[in-house]
Amino acid sequence: MVTRKRLRSFLTAFGLYVTAGLLIGYFGVNAYSGNHGIKAKQDIDRQIAALTTELHGLQIERAKWQRRINLLRPDDIDPDMLDERARGLLDYADPRDLVLPIKAPPAAAGAAPRP
């Protein structure tokens, strides 16, 4: 009888320790690889870095276009910019201009020629 009581108390204590160990292990694994864990935070940090780089590039491009747009404002038009845009849109060249045909680069060789 004493042996059974001892065995039961041993198994009860062992069961509690195993259960506590499993719970700690479960939360430990989720702290690393869960939806809000360390691994997810590292992935989000990588995405933030990539998107920040892309944002910086787009801001530079936007500033470039904004400068060109400001040169075409009706109240203060830049004559050179207006001439460049008109010639580009109308495919017009002044008779006094020197026009040099340029070969298409090899990467764009398959592209349709510009009229």
C-alpha positions in Angstrom: 0.0 0.0 0.0 2.8 2.4 0.9 4.5 1.6 -2.5 1.4 2.6 -4.4 1.1 5.8 -2.5 4.7 6.6 -3.2 4.4 5.7 -6.9 1.2 7.8 -7.2 2.9 10.9 -5.6 6.0 10.3 -7.9 3.8 10.0 -11.0 1.8 13.1 -10.0 4.9 15.2 -9.5 6.4 13.9 -12.7 3.2 14.6 -14.7 3.1 18.2 -13.4 6.8 18.7 -14.4 6.2 17.3 -17.8 3.0 19.4 -18.3 4.9 22.5 -17.2 7.8 21.6 -19.5 5.4 21.1 -22.5 3.7 24.5 -21.8 7.0 26.3 -21.6 8.2 24.6 -24.8 5.0 25.5 -26.6 5.2 29.2 -25.7 8.9 29.2 -26.5 8.4 27.8 -30.0 5.6 30.3 -30.6 7.7 33.1 -29.3 10.2 32.3 -32.0 8.1 31.2 -35.0 4.6 32.4 -34.3 2.7 35.1 -36.1 4.1 37.7 -33.7 7.4 36.0 -32.9 11.0 36.8 -33.5 11.2 35.3 -37.0 8.1 37.3 -38.1 9.6 40.5 -36.7 12.8 39.8 -38.7 10.7 39.3 -41.9 8.9 42.6 -41.3 12.2 44.4 -40.7 13.5 43.1 -44.1 10.3 44.2 -45.8 10.5 47.7 -44.2 14.1 48.0 -45.4 13.2 47.0 -49.0 10.1 49.3 -49.0 12.1 52.2 -47.6 14.7 51.8 -50.4 11.9 51.7 -53.0 10.3 54.8 -51.4 13.5 56.7 -51.6 13.9 55.9 -55.3 10.3 56.9 -56.0 10.7 60.2 -54.1 13.8 61.0 -56.3 11.8 60.1 -59.5 8.9 62.2 -58.3 11.1 65.2 -57.6 12.6 64.9 -61.1 9.1 64.8 -62.7 8.0 67.7 -60.4 10.9 69.9 -61.7 10.0 69.1 -65.3 6.3 69.9 -64.6 7.2 73.2 -63.0 9.1 74.1 -66.1 5.9 73.7 -68.1 3.6 75.8 -65.9 1.6 78.3 -68.0 2.6 81.3 -65.9 6.3 80.7 -66.3 7.0 78.4 -69.3 10.6 77.5 -70.1 11.0 77.9 -73.9 13.6 75.1 -74.2 11.3 72.6 -72.4 8.3 73.6 -74.5 10.3 73.2 -77.7 11.6 69.8 -76.5 8.1 68.6 -75.6 6.6 69.9 -78.9 9.3 68.3 -81.0 9.0 65.0 -79.2 5.2 64.8 -79.4 5.0 66.0 -83.1 8.1 64.2 -84.3 9.3 67.5 -85.7 12.8 68.5 -86.5 13.8 72.0 -87.6 15.4 72.1 -91.1 18.6 73.6 -89.5 18.8 70.8 -86.9 21.4 68.1 -87.3 19.7 64.7 -86.9 21.8 61.7 -86.1 20.1 58.3 -86.3 21.1 56.0 -83.4 21.1 52.3 -83.5 18.8 50.6 -81.1 20.6 48.8 -78.2 20.8 45.0 -78.4 18.3 44.6 -75.6 15.7 46.7 -77.4 16.4 45.2 -80.8 13.2 43.2 -80.7 11.1 46.2 -79.8 8.9 47.8 -82.4 10.6 50.7 -84.2 9.4 54.2 -83.3 7.7 56.0 -86.3 
